């Protein structure tokens, strides 16, 4: 999805901080581990964290705080006037409280400060956030499809 004009989002009381210190990276990893759809992180853990840390400073990851509680994260990257936002996650106990909207607004703002004229993000067709992105001014510009053959069972092999 693409945002070329102004972002439609109101003010937020969610605090943002760049993920830089060891404590902030630990909070990021803790959030990532709470994502039940990312079981692979439990296997990779510290290796995943090392990969994310090596992306800095080109990719900046932001931590959203509700009070002192790390509630979510999102990353932004800018290259040649284009911004890419990726890896939005909000802890299940903090969902539907403005955290995702605040993260998107913050990352769009930071990407624009770094020279992004257009800002992209991806949304799976079956994901709920695509509706939030559309309300904020993002519009679909591409569709990807995955063409996989059906899994074969042992019974089909005989």
Secondary structure, 3 states (H helix, E strand, C coil): CEECCCCCCCCCCCEEEECCCHHHHHHHHHHHHCCCCCCHHHHHCHHHHHHHHHCCCCEEEEEEEECCEEEEEEEEEEECCEEEEEEEEECHHHCCCCHHHHHHHHHHHHHHHCCCCEEECCCCCCCCHHHHHHHCCCECCCCCCCCCCCCCCHHHHC
